[in-house]
Amino acid sequence: MPKITEIKPTRVYKEVQTAYDRGFRIVSAQGGTRSGKTYNIMIWLCVTGLNTPGLRINIIRATMPTLKKTAYKDFKEVMEKLKRWDALKKNRKDMEFTAPNGTEFLFVATEDEGKMRGLKGNINFLNEATENAKEIYDHVAFRTESKTLEKDGVDFHGLIILDYNPSFSNDHWVSELNHNPVYDESRYFFKTTYLDNPYLSKEQREAIEVYRLTDKRLWKIYGEGEQCMAEGLVFDTYFVCDEIPEHLKRRAIVGVDWGYKDPFVLVLVAIDHRRRELYLKELCYKPYLSEDQIIDEMRQPECAGRLFIPDPRDPGKIARMRREGLHVRLPKTTRIGGKTPIVSGIQKMKGYKIFITADSKNGIMEADNYTYERDRNGNWTDEPDKKHFNHFWDAARYVVSTEGTLPGHGITRGVRVRN
């Protein structure tokens, strides 16, 4: 039976073990930089998997390249220190590793639709959980199962582990998971900082502690491990309203952002040109929908009789929309001042006072977390993040970028909406 010898786990390892021993189903590990979250969770996964036969352990992150550079690298190092790396049966192509006792360790990217569809596990570790939408967490949680151990008939209860840096808003689903009392009986939350990792060098500690003097927001996140609003927000100012005004709603257009692993999104978009106001209402925000289910969503009452402006990069789905008799117009992709169509569209949106309806929960969550990208020196660019928290905004952008090119008065030609 493998034991921890050369590896010296920190508090994170002990917290995860405590959570499991006490019967919790969800472990929420919030921590600042260098607190040892991922590495110590990997130690716990390896030791638990090697000591418990026949488990299926999934290590999950948004993309495979980042997964290989981070969690997989830790997994290999831990297994080597436990002197079990050579004993593993390895399928590096599919990133699947099997221990002599039958326990499987699988590395899965949420961008891999095939693997996500068949995902089942006794332990599911969602690494850097805030990179994903709530629907991905729900998909993972639904497929986390207990296992009856053949040797003694004892159940190994299913466990979901999340780790993340606390750079997100109160509207983010992780914040909801941490604070909603409905999860109290199943969730074990703990917070760690670099002070919980006694193996950091002096230089590493000083690199973190400099934030105390130079950047209070980063110090709160990375130094103190406290939740704090994202920096570099694309839309740092917006307003919440009850509903789109009726005189604008009658003429609103539906923006469409395709998705399968990512959510499929419909956004109702209305513009008041005179007052320079932009109104957005979330109509659909769901992953893993079939084409038939997508068409059903497009036939909901709020979409009836409206014009749809979809992401143009899926001609097959667009052709299906037209066969179904839906009114479709491709978006106008223009460049302003040499900027990309995405940047140009965002600049156009920023020319309006933006209102989001209060029932647009995912749209508000994206607004609070949709940031620009950084360059190699850590400076903010004018290019937005193209992978995270952009689905609601892409759907809205297709409409805003196009509305000035449509014939007739206003955004549309005044369609009537059936109740």
N, C-alpha and C positions, 0 to 999 in steps of 0.2 A: 504494500500500500504506500503510495508516494506521500512524503511528508515535506513540509516547508523546511528547507535546510539553509541553502545559501540565500534564498529570498527572505527579505525582512518586510513583511506587510505592515502597512500603516493603519490608521484608524478606519479608513474606508473599508478595508477587508473585514474588520471586526464588526462594522455597522451592517454590512450585507449579511454576514453570518447571523447576527442578532435578529435581523428582519426575518430571515428564513426560519430560525429556531422558534420565533414567536408566531409563525403561521401567516405572516403577511403575504399578499399576492403581488403587490406592487412595491418596488424599491425606487424612490426618487432621490437621486444623488446629485445635489446641487453643489457646485464648488468653483472656487476661483482658480486661476491658473496655477499650475505646478502643485496642486493639492494631491495628486496621485490618483485621481478618480479612475481613469480608464485602466491604468496598469494594475491597480489593486483589485478592481473588479475582475480583470483577466486572471489574476492569481486565484481568486475565489472560484471562477468558472473552471479553470484547469484542475485544481485540487478536487473540487466537488465532482467533476466529470470523471476523473480518473479513479475516484473512490466509489462511484455509484455506477453500476453497470447498466448499459442500455439506454442512457439518456440521449436526447436530441437537444443540442445547444446551438441556437442561432445567434450569431453576432451580426448586427444589422446597422448599416449606415446609408446615407442618401446615395452615394456613388461608390463604385468599386475602386477607382484610383485613390480616393482619400481613405477608404477602408484598408487598402493594402499598405498605405504609408503609416497608418496609425495603429489600429487595433490588431491587425494581423502581425505587424512587426512586434508588438508586445506579446502576442500569443506565442510566436516562435521563440522569443527570448525566455519566456517563462517556462515553456516546455523543455528547452535546453537546460535551464537551471534545475529543473526537476528530474533531469536525465531521462526524459520520456520522448524526446523529439524523434529519435531514430526508431522508436517502437511504433510510431504512428503509421497507419496506412494512408498515403497521401494521394489526393487527386487535385493537383494544383490548378489544372485547367478550370475545374468547377469550384475550386476553393473549398473542398470537403476533406476532412481529416477524421480518421476513425481510430480510436484507441483499442488495445487488445481486449478490453472488457466490453466492446461493442458500443461504447458511447461515441456519438458523432458530434463533431464541431463543424458547423457550416457558416461560411461568411457570405452574407447576402446584401446586395445593394437594392434599395427600394426602387431604383430606376429600372431594375430587371423585372419586367412584368411577369415573365414566366415563372420565376422562382417565387415571387411574392404571391402569385395565385395559389401555389401549392404549399405555402409556408405553414408548417406546424412545428411546435417545439415544446419541450418541457421547461426549458429556460430560454427566454427571448431577451437579449440584451440590445436595446436601442441606443447605440452610441451617438452622442451629440444629437439628442432627441429633438432639440428645437429647430433643426434643419428641416423637419418634416411637418406636414399638416396633421391636424387632429385625426383625419380619416385614416392616415397610415398607422397611427397609434391604435385606433380602434380595430383595424385589420389585424395587427399583431396581437392585441389583447384577446381578440376572439379566437385566435388560433394557438393560444397557450394552454397546454393540457397537463393534467397530473398523470403520473405513471405508477402502476402497481409493480413493485419490484418482485421478480419471480422468486428470488431466494427466500424471502421471509413474508411476502405478501403485504409489505408496508407501502403505503402510498408516498411517492415523492410529489409534493404538491407543486402545481405549475407556478412559475415565477417570472414576472416581467421586471427587468432592471432598466432604468433610464439614467444616463448621466448627461450633463450639460453645464456650460457656463451660463451665469444668470443674466445675460444681456438680452432681455425681452420685456415686453410691457405686461400690464395686468390683464390685457385682453387675450394674451397668448394662451393656448390650450394647456400648456404646462403649468401656468399660474393657476388656471382653473382646477387642474388635477391636484395641485398642492394645497389649495385653500378651500375647495368645496367640501362641506361636511359629509356629502354623500359618499366620499371616498375614505372617510376616516377609519372605517373598520378594515379596509383592505390595503391602505397605503402606509408605507413607512418612509418618512421624509427625514433627510439629514443634510446638513450643510458643512462643508469643509473649506479650509483655506490653506495657503502655502505653509502656515504654521503647524498644520497637522502632518506635514511631511518632513521628518527630521533629517532626511538624507540629501536635502538641497545643499549646494555649495554656498559659500558666502556671496559669491558673485551673482548667483541666481536669486538669492534673497534680495540683494541690493537692487537688482534690475526690476524687481516687483515693487519694492518699497519706494522707488523714485516717484511712482505715480501719486504717492501721498502728497507730494509737493507740486507736481506738474499737471495732474489731471484728476480732479476729484471724482468724475464719473468712472473713469477706468480704475481708480483706486477702490471705489465701492464694489465694482464687479470683480476685478482680478485680485485685489488685495483682501477685501473683506468678505468676498463671496456672496454679496447681497444682490438681489434682483434690481435691475436698473434699466431704464428705457434705452433702446438701441440708439446708437450714434450714426450720423450720416444718412438720416432718413430722406427718402425721395420726396414724400409728401409730409412735411413736418407740421403743416397746419391744415386742419379740416374741421368740419362742424357736423354734429349729429342732429338729424331732424326726424320727426315722426313719420313723414311720408313725402313723396314727391308731390308738389302742388298739382291739383287736379287739372288746371288749365295747361300745364306742361306735360303731365303724364299722358294725356290723350295723344300727344304727338311724339312720344318717346320711342327710341330704337333699342333693340336687344343686341348687345355685343356678346360674341361667343369665343371662348378659349377652349380648344380641344384638350382632352386629357384622358388618360386611363389610369396609370399609376398616380400621376398628378390628378388633381380634381378636374372634372369637366365643369365649366363655369358659364353661367348666363347672368348678364348684368343689364338691367334696364337703365338707359341713359337718357337724360333730358337736359336741355340747355336753355337758359333764359339769356339770350344775347344782349338784351337791353340792360339788364342788371348784372351781366357777366357772372352768372351763377351756373354751376354744374351740379346736377343731382344724380346720385347713383343708388341703385337698389339691387341687392343680391337676390336672384331668382333661383339659382341652382349652384351648388358647390359640392360635387360628389365625385369620388374616384370610382374606378372599376365598373363603369356603366357600359353595357353593350350598345350597339347602334340603335337597336329597337328601343332601349330605355332612353337613349338620348333624344330620339324623336318624340317619345312620350313626354319628356321634360319640355320640349319645344312647343308642345300642344297644350301646356297648362294655360289656365284662363288669362293670366297676365301677359302671355305672349300672343294671344289670339289676334290675328289680323295685322301683326306688326312686321316691320322690316327687320331682318337679321343681317348683321355684319360680322362674319366669322374670320378667324385666323385662316389665311389663304393657303396654308401649307398642307392641308389635307383635302385634295381635290375629290377623293372618293366619297368622303362624308358630305362635302358640299353638293356633289351630284345627287346623293341620296336625298338631301334636303329639297332639292328642286323637284325630284321625282315625287316627293311627298306633297308637292304643291306649296311649299313655304316660299315666302318672298325673300330672296337673298341678293345682297350686293357685296362684292369684294371690297375690302378696305383700300383706301388710298394711302400708299406708302410714299411719303414725300420727305425730302431732305431739306432742312433749313440751315443755311450757313455752313454747309459741308458736314453737318451732324448726321448720325445714323437715323433711320426712320423711328427707332424707339426713342432716342433722345429728343428728336423733333416733336414726336407725339406728346411726350411728357412736358416739354416746354409749352406746347399749346394748352395742355390741361392746366398747367400752372397759371395760365392767364385768366382763370376763373376762380371764384370762391367756391370751394368744393363742399358739398353736403352729402353725407352718407346716411341712409335710413337706419334707425336704431335696430331694426331686425336683421340687418346685414352683418351678422356676427363675424363671419370669416373675412368680409371686406374690411371691417374695422381692425380685426387682428392683423391683416396684411398691411394696412396703413401704418400701424404702429411698429412694424418690423421690416418693411420693404426699404432696403438701403442701397446706396451706391456701392460700386466696387472700389477696392483699394489697388493702387499700383504696387510694384515690388518694394517701394520704399515706405509703404504703409499710408500713403496720402490718398485722400478721396479723389476719385475721378468723376466725370460727368456721365459715365456709363452705369446704368443700374444693374443690380444683381439679376442675372438671367435665369436662375434656378430656384430661388427661394422667395416666397411671399409676393409673387408677381402675377398670379393667375387672374385674380379679380381685376387688377389694374391693366393687364394686357387686353382683357375683354372690353373694358371701358375705353381704352386707348384706340382700338379699332374704330369705334364709333366717332370719337372726338376728332380723329385724324381725317375722317371722311365726310363729316356732316356738311362742310362748306361746299362740297362738290356735288351734292345731291340736287336734283331738279325740284322746283317748287319752293314754297315758302317754309322757312324754318328747317327743322331737322328732317321731318318726313312730310308726306303730302296729306297729313291729317287723317290718318286711319281711325276708324271707329273700333273701340275695344268692346268685345262681347263679354258680358258678365257670366 
